[in-house]
Amino acid sequence: MKYFNDLWKSFDDLDLFVNNWQPDNYPKAIINFIHGLGSHSRRIEELAKKFVDAGYAVLTFDLRGHGMSEGRIGYVKSYDFIMKDIDNLLAHSDKIYPNIPKIIYGHSLGGNLVLNYVLTHKFDCKAAIVTSPWLSLVMQSSMIKIIICKLLAKVYPSLVLKTGLNPKFLSHDFEKVEEYINDPLIHYRLNIHFYTEICDKGRWILNNTEKLSMPLLLMHGNADKITSHKASAEFAENSKEQTTLKIWDNLFHELHNETNRDEVFEYMVNWIEEL
C-alpha cells in the first residue's frame, strides 16, 4: 500500500488537505470520498485500507473549515462552494488515475452533498455509494425554529452555532466513540446559513429522485439517532431500480465504524464488483 497527502488550491484560493491511499497494483476503481459535518478525511483510514486491500484506491479531502483544510472552523459561505470543491476532487481523480473507473462515496453531510451532486451534474462515474445521508434529521426542528433560522441566515449568515452532536450516537464501538471525542481535529460547529442550505437541499433531493442516472448503493442504520433512515427509504422508493437500499438493523450513524463494520464493508465491495 502507498499513502500520500497533499494540499490542493480551491477555486477561491483555500488550501484543501488531501489524503490518497493506493494499492501496490493497478487499482480496480477509485473511491472518491466526502466526509461528514465536523469530521475530517483521515478518520476513514481504516475503511480506506480495507478498500486498498480489496484492490481499490481512495482519494478524499477535508472539507473547507474542517480538519487540516483552510477556512473558518465550521463555516461554509455557500453550499455551491463545496460543489466546486467536489468538481476539484473529481478533476484531480481523473488526472491522477486516468481511464480508471470512478466511484463517488459520501457519508452523512457528505451523503447529502454527493446525492445533490449526482442529481445535478453529468460526469464520468461508475456508481455512487451513500451512507446515513443528511436528508432529514431524526430530531426535526419546529416550524418556528426553522423560520427563525431562515431569518437569522439572511441577517447574519456567518453566525456559527454549536451542533449539539452526541458522539455516543455515532457507533456502538466504544473505542471509536472515544477516538472521536479525543480527536483534536473534530469540531461541533455550523454556520446558520449553511445549515438552512443543507436542510433545503435535503428536501430538494427527496423531490428530485427521478434525476438519478447512475447505480446507487444507499445504506442506513435503523437505530441512527442523527439522520433519518426513513428519509433514505423514501429516496430509494422513489428512485426505484437505480437504487439498492440496505437498512442495517440496530446500527448507529457511522456504519463504517460500527462493531460489524467488516460485514458492512463486505456488502459494499460485493455490490461494487457486481456492477
SVG drawing of the C-alpha trace seen along z (x, -y; Angstrom):
<svg xmlns="http://www.w3.org/2000/svg" viewBox="-44 -41 48 51">
<polyline fill="none" stroke="black" stroke-width="0.4" points="0.0,0.0 1.1,-3.6 -0.1,-6.7 0.2,-10.3 -1.1,-13.6 -1.1,-16.9 -2.6,-20.4 -4.9,-21.5 -6.0,-25.0 -9.7,-25.6 -11.3,-27.9 -11.2,-30.7 -7.6,-30.0 -8.1,-28.0 -5.7,-25.1 -7.6,-21.9 -5.9,-18.9 -6.0,-15.7 -5.4,-12.0 -4.7,-9.4 -4.4,-5.7 -3.2,-3.4 -2.8,0.3 0.6,1.6 -1.1,2.9 -3.2,1.1 -6.5,0.2 -9.8,1.7 -11.5,-1.7 -11.1,-5.0 -13.2,-5.7 -13.7,-9.5 -14.9,-10.0 -16.7,-13.0 -16.9,-13.1 -19.5,-14.4 -20.0,-17.6 -17.4,-18.3 -15.3,-15.3 -12.2,-15.0 -11.0,-12.7 -8.2,-11.0 -10.9,-9.4 -11.7,-6.9 -8.1,-5.5 -9.3,-2.0 -12.0,-2.0 -9.5,-3.2 -7.1,-0.5 -9.8,2.1 -10.6,0.7 -6.9,0.8 -6.6,4.4 -9.5,5.2 -7.7,3.5 -9.2,0.0 -7.6,-3.4 -9.2,-6.0 -9.0,-9.8 -10.5,-12.2 -10.1,-15.7 -11.0,-17.7 -14.0,-20.0 -13.3,-23.7 -13.4,-24.7 -12.7,-21.1 -9.7,-19.1 -6.4,-20.3 -8.1,-22.4 -8.2,-26.2 -11.3,-28.1 -13.0,-29.3 -13.9,-26.3 -17.5,-25.2 -18.1,-28.0 -19.1,-27.4 -20.2,-30.5 -22.2,-28.6 -23.3,-25.1 -22.2,-25.7 -18.6,-26.3 -18.4,-22.6 -20.0,-21.6 -17.0,-23.3 -14.6,-21.5 -16.1,-18.2 -15.5,-19.3 -11.9,-19.8 -11.7,-16.4 -13.0,-14.6 -10.8,-16.6 -7.7,-15.6 -9.0,-12.0 -9.1,-11.9 -5.6,-13.4 -4.1,-11.0 -6.0,-7.9 -6.8,-8.4 -9.0,-5.8 -9.8,-4.1 -13.5,-3.7 -14.6,-6.3 -17.0,-5.8 -18.2,-8.7 -19.0,-8.0 -20.5,-10.3 -21.3,-9.9 -23.8,-11.9 -23.4,-15.6 -21.2,-14.1 -24.2,-11.9 -26.3,-15.0 -23.5,-16.6 -23.0,-13.5 -26.7,-13.0 -27.1,-16.6 -24.0,-16.3 -25.1,-13.2 -28.6,-14.6 -27.3,-17.9 -24.1,-17.0 -23.2,-15.0 -19.8,-13.4 -17.8,-10.2 -18.7,-8.0 -19.4,-4.3 -21.6,-4.5 -22.3,-6.2 -22.3,-5.0 -24.1,-7.0 -24.3,-6.1 -26.5,-7.7 -27.2,-10.8 -28.4,-14.1 -31.7,-14.3 -33.7,-14.8 -32.7,-14.8 -34.2,-12.5 -34.8,-15.4 -36.6,-17.8 -36.7,-21.5 -40.1,-23.0 -41.6,-25.3 -41.0,-28.3 -37.3,-27.4 -37.0,-26.9 -38.5,-30.3 -36.2,-31.9 -33.1,-30.2 -34.0,-31.4 -34.5,-34.9 -31.2,-34.8 -29.5,-33.3 -30.5,-36.4 -29.4,-38.9 -26.3,-37.1 -25.4,-34.3 -21.9,-33.8 -23.3,-33.2 -21.7,-29.9 -23.6,-27.8 -22.9,-24.5 -24.3,-21.4 -25.1,-19.6 -23.9,-16.3 -23.7,-13.5 -20.7,-11.3 -22.3,-8.3 -24.8,-8.2 -22.1,-7.5 -21.3,-3.9 -21.8,-1.0 -18.0,-0.6 -16.8,-2.5 -13.2,-2.8 -14.4,-4.5 -16.5,-6.9 -13.5,-7.7 -11.3,-8.3 -13.9,-10.8 -14.2,-12.6 -10.4,-12.9 -9.6,-13.9 -8.3,-17.5 -9.5,-18.0 -13.1,-17.3 -15.4,-20.3 -19.1,-20.8 -19.9,-24.0 -22.0,-25.0 -22.9,-28.4 -26.6,-29.1 -26.8,-29.9 -25.1,-26.6 -27.4,-24.8 -30.5,-26.2 -28.9,-25.3 -28.3,-21.7 -31.9,-21.3 -33.3,-22.9 -31.0,-20.6 -32.2,-17.5 -35.8,-18.3 -34.9,-19.1 -33.1,-15.7 -36.2,-13.9 -38.3,-15.7 -36.0,-15.1 -35.1,-11.4 -36.1,-10.9 -32.9,-12.7 -30.7,-9.9 -28.9,-8.4 -26.3,-6.0 -26.3,-3.0 -26.5,-4.0 -25.9,-2.0 -27.8,-3.7 -27.2,-2.3 -28.5,-3.4 -28.8,-2.0 -32.4,-1.9 -31.1,-2.9 -29.5,-6.1 -30.4,-8.9 -28.8,-11.6 -30.1,-11.3 -33.3,-9.7 -33.2,-6.2 -36.9,-6.8 -35.8,-9.6 -33.3,-7.2 -36.0,-4.7 -38.2,-7.3 -35.4,-8.3 -34.9,-4.6 -38.6,-4.0 -38.9,-6.9 -35.7,-6.3 -36.7,-2.6 -34.4,-0.4 -31.4,-2.8 -31.0,-2.4 -30.0,0.5 -31.2,-0.2 -29.7,1.6 -31.1,0.8 -28.8,2.2 -30.7,3.5 -29.8,1.8 -26.8,-0.1 -26.0,-3.8 -24.8,-6.6 -21.3,-5.6 -21.8,-2.3 -18.1,-2.1 -17.1,-2.4 -19.8,-0.1 -19.0,3.2 -19.8,5.2 -18.0,2.9 -16.3,5.8 -19.8,7.1 -20.8,3.6 -17.6,3.3 -18.0,6.7 -21.5,5.8 -20.2,2.6 -17.4,4.4 -19.7,7.2 -22.1,4.5 -19.3,2.7 -18.0,5.9 -21.4,7.0 -21.9,3.7"/>
</svg>
